[in-house]
Amino acid sequence: MEPFRVHVLGCGSAKPTVRHFASSQVVEIRGKVMMVDCGEGSQVLLRRTKVRFSKIQHVFITHIHGDHCFGLIGLICSFGMTGRTAPFHVYAPCELEPILRAMLDTFAQNLGFDVVFHAVDTTVHQVIFEDKSLTVSTIPLEHRLPCCGYLFREKPGYPHIKRDMIDFYHIPTHEIINIKQGGDWVTAEGKVVPHEQLVTPADAVRSFAYCSDTRYIPTLHTLLEGVNLLYHESTYDEHYKDMASAYGHSTAAEAAMVARDAHVGQLMLGHYSSRYDNEQILKEEAMRIFPNVILAQEGLVVDVV
């Protein structure tokens, strides 16, 4: 099974701290490398990982608060200085495009590659990127300005060929794809060997949801049903529940409620308020509702399984 990993670059909130960088993650899936949010300092943290800098082709910005996008122009400029020629795709709310274009015109002329902007409708749940192995969909969220999360989901793959059966029946290589797609095999003597005897089941489909800044949404779980890994902001604990709602954020308990109701495999908390010297209080609060909880930390790598 090919790797499906989430690399946490930064997991802090807008108010800076000495403990955390601004929000940014990298999703590595089936050889593709995609970025979600790009807060200030993201490229510095990215260079500390084992992810190949040049392989990032797409970045998905949740909203245009600075702690989620201030690092974008610096990243693009660094790409230009490395001799990049491949297009770089930016998916973000439409409000970012004129800002980004102005910065490109000022700081990044003659890049040597195209920056392709894709305006995202944050109010609907829809597929915005698709290739032969993956879809990326928007997750409408409720913040103080247009904001959405992103759902990364593998497409079902083909079943696996049983090599011993292929050898036993002397099935030629050019027939293997037909068998993977559901075909039977007919021997020279006319015996039909059913498809099911020649393969083992395909790998289970994996998925990752990134839910950035949002107040608690009681119906959010319907878009996240069965997700393997859910990142959900948890800016505050329950003592600050009213403040969370007023500022468009969630508590750790509310994040856990979403995870529980969506029957996800694992919950990752992040986007911590600077008031916490130790986020363990958030983890303990969430675990009283949903047991499988981890805390996002800079440099953390999580395998999606």
N, C-alpha and C positions, 0 to 999 in steps of 0.2 A: 504494500500500500504506500502510495506516494505521500510525502509529508504534508500536513496541514497544521501550520503553527501560527501562533499569535505572539509577536514580540512587543512587549510594553516598552516604549521609549520614555514617555512622561505620563504622570497620572495625577498631577495637581490641579487645583482650581485656579480661578483668575487671580486671586490674591497670592502673590509670590511667597514662597517659603524657601528656607535653606535645605529642606529635605526632599522636595519634589520639583520636577520640571513640569511645564505646561503639557496639556494633553496631546498625545500622539501614539499611534500604534502601527505596526506593520503586520500585514496578513500575508503569509507565505503558503501558497496552495498550488499543488501540481505544477511546480516550476515557475509559477507566476508570483510576482511580488507587488503588493498593493499597499498603499499607505492610507490610514484613516486619521484625519485631522493632522495638523502640522503646526503645533505651537512653537514658540520661540525656543531655540536650542535643539530642535528635533534632529537637525543634520549632524550636530556634534554627537548626540546620543546614537544616532544611526551608525556612525563610523566606529563606535565601540562594539557593535554587534558583528555577527558573522554573515549578515545579509549583504549581498553584493549591491553596492550603491547604484551601479549602472542598470540593474535589472528592474528598478521601479518604473513602471509605465503609467500607473494611474494613482491619483490621490482623490480621496473622497472627504470633502469638508462638510461638517455637520451644520455649522452656522458661522456667522462672521463676527463673533466676539473674538478679540485679539488672542486670547489664550488658546484658540483652536486654529488660528491661521497666520499668526505673525511670522512664522518660520517659512512660509511658502515661497516668498520672493527670494530669500537667501538660498533655499534649496534649488530653485530654478537657476539662479546665477551660478551656483556651484556646478550644476550640470553643464552649463555653458562653458565653464573653464576646463572641464574634463574632455571636451571634444565630442560631446553627445550629438548624434544625428537623428535618433529615433524620436518620434513625436511624444509629448508628455501630455496626458489627458487629465484635466481638472474637472471634477464633478462637484458642484456646489450650488447653493441658492443663487438666483440670478443677481441679487444685490452685490455679489462679490465681483462680477465681471468688469464693470467700469473701474473699480478700484484696482483690480489686478492689471488691467490693460494700461492704466496710468503708470503703475509701478514698472511694468515691462518697458514702456516707452522711455521712462526716465533712467532705469538702472540696467536694463537687459536688452539693449539693441544688438542686432547681429548675433543672435544666440547660436545659430547653426542648426536649430531644430524648431519645430512648431509647438507652441503651447495651445492645445485645443480645449476650449471651454465648453462644458456641457451644463446647461442650466437645469437645476433639479427642482421639481415641484415638491415642496416639503409637506404638502397637505394630503397627498395620496400615497397609497402603497402600490408601487409598480416596479417592474424590472427596468433598470437603467443601463445595465451592462450584461452582455451574454456572449459566451463563446461555446465551443463544443463541450466543455467540461464544467462550466460554472455560470451561475447567475448572481447578480448583485441587485438587491431590491431596496427601495426606500422604506423607512419606518417612520411615519409621522409622529412627531413629539410635540410637547407643549412647553415652550420656553418664553422668554421675553421678546423674542423676535423669531422669524422663520427658522425652523430647526428640524432636522430629521436624523434618524439613525440609519444604519445600513445592515442588511442581512446578506451574508455570504453563504451560498448553498451550492454544494456539488450537485452535478447531474448524475443520475444512475449510470454506472459503468457496465461493461460487458461481464458475463460470468467468466470464470477461469477454466481454461482447458485442462483436462486430466492428461498429463503427458504420457502416462503408462497406457491409457486407452488409445491415444493417437498412435503410439508405437505398435500396440497389439494389433490394431486393425489396419496398419500401414496407410493411414490417412495422409494424403499429400498436404504440404504446407498451404497451398493456395485455397484449400477448403476450410481452413481453420476459422477464418472470419465468418464464413457462412454458418458454421456450427455455433460460434459465439452469438450470432444474431438469431439463433433459434432453430437452425436446420438440423435434420437428422442425417445419418450417414448410411448409405446403402452399399453393402459389400459386393464383391464381384460375383458371389453366389446368390445375390438378391436378398440377403438378410438385412432388415432395417434395424439399425442401432439407434434407439431414441436419443434425442438431444440431451435429456436429463442424465443419461449414463456417461456422457462424454465431458461434462462440465461440473464444476462446483459453483455455488452461488457467488454473485458479484459482491464486492466489498460494500458494506453499509454506507449510505450517503451521510456525509458529515456537514455540519453547519455552525456558523458563528454569527451572533448578533451583537452589534455595537450600538448601545443606547446612550447617547451623550446627554447633555444638559436637558432635563425635563422634570416637570412636576409629576407626581404620581398620577398615572392614567389607569383607572380600574379595568379598562378593556384592552390594554396593551398586550396582555398575554395571548390574545386570540391571533396575533400576528407572529408569535414566537413559539407556537406549540412544538414541543419536542426538540428544540434547538440544543445542540450538544454543549455549546459554551455561550453564555450570555454575559457580556460586559454591560453593567448598568451603573450609572452614576449614583454615588451615595455621599453627597456633600456633607450631610449632617446626621446626627443621631436623633432619636425621637424627642429629646428635650427641645429641639429646635424645629419641630414639625411645622409650626405656623410660619416660621421664617422661610423654611424650604418652599412651602407652597407660594408664599408671597414673591419670592425671587425666582420661581420657576425651577426649583431643584427638588431632589428626593432625599429621603432618609434611608439609612441602611435597611431598616425594617420594611420600608415600602419597596425597595429593590428586591428584597427577599420574597415579598408577596407576589411580585410579578413572576419571579423564578418558580415559585411554588405552583402558581396557577397555570403557568405555561408548561409545567412538567419538564423543565430543562435538565440537562445532565449536570452542569456545574455553573455556579455564579461567581463572576469576578467583580469585585467592588473597586471603585476608583473615583477620581475627581474630588479628592478630600479637601475640606475646609482647612485653612491654615491654623485654626484654633486647636487642632489635634496634634499633640506631640507623639502620640501612639495611636494608630488606627485600629488597634485590637478591640477597642470598645465598639467599633462599627461592625467588625466581624462577629463578635459575640452577640450583638443585637440581631444581626441577620440570621445567625445560626439557630436562634430560638424559633425561627419560622421555617427556614430552609437549611438543611444540614451541610450541603456540599458547597462551602464558600471559601474562596481564596481572596487575598488582598493583592491588588495590582501594585507592583513596585518597579522602579526603573531597572531594566535589564532582565526582568522576568520573561521566560519563554514558556508558553503553554501549548502542549500538543492537543489538538482537537480530536477527540476520540468518541 
